[in-house]
Amino acid sequence: MLPIAILAGGLATRLRPITEKIPKALVGIAGKPFIVHQLDLLKRQGIEHVVLCVGYLGEMIHDLVGKGDRFDLQIEYSYDGPVLLGTGGSLKKALPLLGDSFFVLYGDSYLDCDYKKVQAAFEMNGKPALMTILRNEDRWDKSNILYQDGRIMKYDKKHLTPHMKYIDYGLSVLSKDIFTGIDKESVFDLAELYKDVVDTGRMASYEVSERFYEIGSRQGIKEISRLLEPKIMNMDGHQREERQDE
């Protein structure tokens, strides 16, 4: 399996005051820091090598996760430094740790799709980038993709139209070549690069059916907590969910 970069360097201002003293990756979900759930999922999907792109309070993530021994993963770190580089700049800086091609995952996303099939689609298509997409129709967030005849025709997070029924699922596979010409210390959003790659016809797509979960909002935290809450046994021997709001 290809290595994966996790973009976990943001300030997470929408979750304050929760994230004033901890990074978003360490927000507690179902009794564990979120990143523990995320890494457990990646291990189950066959991932072996993880590069954590960290910035704000990144040392706290390092202190918890370490080199990945407890997860049976190889984990490395790429630090933004004194200036936060944005999702695109952070990933650009991490390229020396990632090789020629790699997965990319946002640090607040829990995406339980088939990563092996996503990688196979990337390798078969031959384009330098692949975006997983979901038919969303504004159900879980605002749709931002015009998808027709098996192709992403338009991707734009700022200028949405009623014709956009799909959304960027949050998992991509990229070749390092799409970063050619961008300075190492550039500050930019990865969505800006994705838009350019789509507009120039270099972005392949893979449609998933599983919904995404995220911890970028309080509603998202409630939803993923329900998903990941441990099962406990009732007195009659049946399982039920241990609800945090009970």
C-alpha positions in Angstrom: 0.0 0.0 0.0 1.1 3.6 -0.7 2.1 5.8 2.3 -0.5 8.3 3.6 -0.1 11.9 4.6 -2.5 13.1 7.4 -3.0 16.9 7.4 -3.3 17.7 11.1 -1.7 21.2 11.5 -4.7 23.6 11.6 -5.8 25.8 14.4 -9.3 24.3 14.6 -10.9 27.7 15.6 -14.4 26.4 15.1 -14.0 24.0 18.0 -12.7 26.5 20.6 -12.5 26.5 23.5 -11.9 22.7 23.2 -8.9 23.3 20.9 -7.3 26.1 22.9 -5.0 23.7 24.7 -5.0 20.6 22.5 -4.9 20.1 18.7 -8.0 18.8 17.0 -6.4 15.4 16.4 -6.5 14.8 20.2 -10.2 15.7 20.7 -11.8 12.9 22.7 -14.2 10.6 20.8 -15.7 7.6 22.4 -13.1 7.5 25.1 -10.0 7.9 22.9 -8.2 10.8 21.2 -9.6 11.0 17.6 -6.2 10.2 16.0 -6.2 6.8 17.7 -9.4 5.9 16.0 -8.0 7.2 12.7 -4.8 5.3 12.9 -6.6 2.1 13.9 -8.8 2.5 10.8 -5.7 3.0 8.5 -4.0 -0.1 9.9 -7.2 -2.2 9.2 -7.1 -0.8 5.7 -3.6 -2.1 5.1 -1.7 1.1 5.4 1.8 0.7 6.8 3.5 4.1 6.5 2.0 7.4 7.9 3.4 10.9 7.6 1.7 13.3 10.0 1.8 16.9 8.8 1.5 18.9 12.0 1.7 22.5 13.1 -0.4 24.0 15.9 0.5 22.0 19.1 1.9 19.3 17.0 4.3 18.2 19.7 1.4 16.9 21.7 0.4 14.6 18.8 4.0 13.3 18.7 4.0 12.7 22.4 0.9 10.5 22.2 1.5 8.7 18.9 5.3 8.4 18.8 6.8 6.4 16.0 3.7 4.3 15.7 4.8 1.1 17.5 1.5 0.7 19.4 -0.4 0.9 16.1 2.0 -1.4 14.3 2.6 1.5 11.9 5.7 3.4 10.7 4.9 7.1 11.6 7.0 10.1 10.7 6.4 13.8 11.2 6.6 16.9 9.1 6.4 20.2 11.0 5.2 23.4 9.5 7.6 25.5 11.6 6.9 29.0 13.0 4.5 29.8 10.1 1.5 27.6 9.4 1.7 26.6 5.7 -1.9 25.7 5.1 -2.9 22.2 3.9 -1.2 22.6 0.6 2.0 24.1 1.9 2.2 21.5 4.7 1.9 18.7 2.2 4.4 20.2 -0.1 7.0 20.3 2.7 6.3 16.7 3.6 7.0 15.4 0.0 10.5 14.1 0.8 9.0 11.6 3.3 6.2 10.4 0.9 7.8 9.1 -2.3 6.5 9.4 -5.8 2.8 8.7 -5.0 0.7 8.7 -1.8 -2.7 9.0 -0.2 -3.8 12.2 1.5 -6.3 12.4 4.3 -7.5 15.4 6.4 -6.8 15.1 10.1 -10.4 15.6 11.1 -11.9 12.9 8.8 -12.9 9.3 9.4 -13.3 7.6 6.1 -14.1 3.9 6.2 -14.0 3.1 2.4 -11.9 0.5 0.6 -8.4 2.1 0.3 -7.0 -0.8 -1.8 -9.7 -0.2 -4.4 -8.9 3.5 -4.4 -5.2 2.9 -4.9 -6.0 0.4 -7.7 -8.2 3.0 -9.5 -5.3 5.5 -9.3 -2.8 3.1 -10.7 -5.1 2.0 -13.5 -6.2 5.5 -14.5 -2.7 6.9 -15.1 -3.5 10.5 -14.2 -1.3 12.2 -11.6 -4.1 12.7 -9.1 -7.3 10.9 -8.0 -10.1 12.3 -5.8 -12.7 10.1 -4.1 -16.1 11.6 -4.4 -19.5 11.0 -2.9 -23.0 11.8 -4.2 -23.9 14.1 -1.4 -26.7 16.5 -2.5 -25.9 18.8 0.4 -26.8 16.1 3.0 -23.6 16.2 5.1 -22.0 19.4 3.8 -22.3 21.7 0.8 -21.7 19.8 -2.4 -18.8 21.2 -4.4 -18.3 19.0 -7.5 -20.0 18.9 -10.9 -19.7 15.3 -12.0 -20.8 14.0 -15.4 -20.2 11.0 -17.5 -17.6 9.6 -15.0 -15.6 12.8 -14.9 -15.1 15.7 -12.5 -16.1 18.6 -14.7 -15.7 21.3 -12.0 -14.5 21.5 -8.4 -14.9 24.7 -6.5 -15.4 25.1 -2.7 -16.1 28.9 -3.0 -18.4 29.2 -6.0 -21.1 26.5 -5.5 -23.9 25.9 -8.0 -27.2 23.9 -7.9 -25.7 21.5 -10.5 -23.1 20.3 -8.0 -24.4 17.1 -6.5 -21.1 15.5 -5.4 -18.6 16.4 -2.8 -14.9 15.8 -2.2 -15.0 12.8 0.1 -11.7 13.7 1.7 -9.3 10.9 0.6 -7.1 11.5 -2.5 -4.1 9.9 -4.1 -1.5 12.2 -5.5 1.7 12.1 -7.5 4.4 14.4 -6.3 4.6 15.8 -9.8 1.5 17.9 -9.4 3.6 20.1 -6.9 6.2 20.9 -9.5 6.9 24.7 -9.7 5.5 25.4 -6.2 8.0 26.7 -3.7 8.8 24.5 -0.7 7.7 27.1 1.9 4.6 28.3 0.0 1.5 28.9 2.1 -1.6 27.7 0.3 -4.8 25.6 0.6 -4.8 22.1 -1.0 -8.2 22.9 -2.5 -6.6 25.6 -4.7 -4.2 23.0 -6.2 -7.1 20.5 -6.6 -9.1 23.1 -8.5 -6.2 23.7 -10.9 -5.6 19.9 -11.4 -9.3 19.4 -12.2 -9.4 22.4 -14.6 -6.4 21.1 -16.5 -7.9 17.6 -16.8 -5.3 15.8 -14.6 -7.7 14.6 -11.9 -9.2 11.1 -12.0 -12.1 10.2 -9.7 -13.4 7.2 -7.7 -16.9 7.2 -6.4 -17.6 5.8 -2.9 -20.9 5.0 -1.3 -19.9 5.2 2.4 -20.7 8.5 4.1 -17.9 10.5 5.6 -17.5 11.4 9.3 -15.6 14.4 10.7 -14.7 16.2 13.9 -14.5 19.7 12.4 -17.8 20.8 14.0 -19.7 20.0 17.1 -22.4 18.2 15.1 -19.7 16.1 13.4 -18.4 15.2 16.8 -21.8 14.0 18.0 -22.3 11.9 14.8 -18.9 10.2 14.9 -19.2 9.6 18.7 -22.4 7.6 18.0 -20.6 5.6 15.3 -17.6 4.8 17.5 -19.1 4.4 20.9 -18.3 0.9 22.3 -20.9 -1.7 22.5 -21.9 -2.9 25.9 -24.1 -5.8 26.9 -27.6 -5.4 28.3 -28.8 -7.6 31.1 -30.6 -9.8 28.6 -27.5 -10.4 26.6 -28.2 -8.1 23.7 -25.8 -5.3 22.6 -26.7 -1.7 22.8 -24.8 1.5 22.2 -23.4 3.3 25.3 -24.6 6.8 24.5 -22.5 9.6 25.8 -25.5 11.9 26.1 -27.3 9.5 28.5 
